[in-house]
């Protein structure tokens, strides 16, 4: 019975799509921290790409990155504007800390350069709108860096919803979260208000939101009642050899919310960098004809290790069956590759701002609601 149902899901088109061309694209990287390492490794696998410029505001950091990854011939700059003014680029990866996502992306778009922007989109909804205005005016491609979109298993979630197997979706439950995972191995840029802007909510919460919202077609958020806390981040005992980090902590380490979406869908959201629990739970998608359980992970930023499970009533009897895991895909490579192929082929962004602005609106709404201590309406300006 389960096999017959599984046959209804179109599994074609879930694997890697790799395109080749003789034209070399000239690429720059803005921000040479740890996430830039993932970008350069993928760019260096591609024969049609030449990384020609690196920018970082910390003196010597871009030069050290260039040497470490043997980026031959790349020129180094101390600002994105200096790089953009002196280079003729086809594309940039924006790999800065969160608070610089908006200005660096706007600068690149204003210079006529296509942008692969790491998540989260921005810190605030207002910033996201300004980026989208620059995108619209430039006519260039802006894609947001959610590599799980490239996973065959993550794509299967949307396939199941689109197949109608679950019926009308009415409830989404986010889950996952880290028990002990405030990101400080690379310093404090993630946890300081001036650089990170938001904490777990935007860092890994944006992944959880994208997984669920993309599955149901990214409905517009209407209202949100949100909560955030920082109990662990502000505790000097959490950090071991770096108790001073507690004084710098200015973001959230836990967030939860109840979000109303268009189409009568409710989103029950929670995410954590630190808590006394192994997980906030599995992610759930409930529909009128069936339910889908997505096995918990720490941050939903990649694959999951257990099969999806569908719950149904067949012949009046409750039943459940698993959707076999599909082969793993090289998600980060495909994230970068899909961006470059869209540039070369005149295509569209694989993760467009028109969707992720709703993701950002929820993050922004949760932060505002938590600060006010009450439910807020979400208003998204037209671009």
C-alpha positions, 0 to 999 in steps of 0.5 A: 500500500505504502509503495503505491502511494509513494509512486505518486510523488514525482522523484525526477528532477531532485538530483544534481543539475550541473551546467558547463560553459566556456565563459569565465565569470569574474567573482568577488567575495565580500567578507572572508570569515568562515562562511566564505571558506565554503564559498571559495571551495565551491568556486574553485571546483568550477572551471568557468569561474575566476575569483578575482577580488576579496574584501574584508574590513579587518586589515590583513584578513583578506590577504591571509584568506587569499594565501590560505586558499591559494586564490591566485591573482586575486586583489584584496581590499579593505571595503566592499565599495573599494572593491566594487569601484575598482573591479568589473565583476559579474557576481559577488558572494556577500559573506559578512556578518548579519548587520552588513548584509543589507549595505553590502548587497545594495552597494553591489546591486547599484554597481550592476553586480549579481549577488549571492547573499548568505542567510539571513536575508537581513536583520530587519524587514526595513533593510530587506525592503531597501535591498529589494528596491535596489534589486528591482532597480538594478535588474540583477539577480539576487539569491539568498543562501539557503542551501537546503533547498538543493537537497533532494530530501528537503525537496521531497517535503514540498513534493509531498505537500504539492502532491495533495497527499496531506490535503489542505495544510492547516498547521506547521510546527517548527522544531529542532534547535541546539542544546549547546551551540551558541556560535562563538568558536570564531569570536563574537560577531554572531552574538554582539548586537552591532554585528549579529543583529539577531541570534538563533532566531535569524541564524538557524531559525531562518532555515527552519522557516524556509523549510516549512514555508517553502513547502506550502508555497510561502504564504504571507504572514499576517500576525505574530506573537513572539518570545525571545530570551538570552538566559544562556548567552548572558551567563559567564559560566556557559563559555568556559574559558571566555566568560567575558563573552557574556558581557558582549552577548546582545541577541537571542539564544532562544525564540518561540512564536505563534504566527498566522499565515494567509490561507488559514495556516498556523505556524508554531515556531521555536528555535534554540542555540542553547537550552536544557533539552535535546530538541524542540521536537520534530517539524510537523506539517498537518493537513486534512488528509494526512500529516508529515513528520520531519525528523529533528536536526540541530538547525535544518541547514542540511540533510536529515538522517531519518526518513520522513513519515506520513500519517494517514487514515486508510480504509478507516484505519490509522496507518503510517509509512516512511518515505525512503531517504534519497541520495545525498546531494552536494547542497553547497555546490549546487547553491553556488552553481544554480546562482552562476547558471542563472547569471549565464543563462538569463535565469531566475534566482533559485531562492528569490527575495520575493519569498525570503522577504516573508521569512524576514518579516516573521523574524522581524515580527517575532523580535518586535512582538517579544520587545513589546510583549504582545501580538503584532500585525505584519505589514510588508511594503510593496516594492 
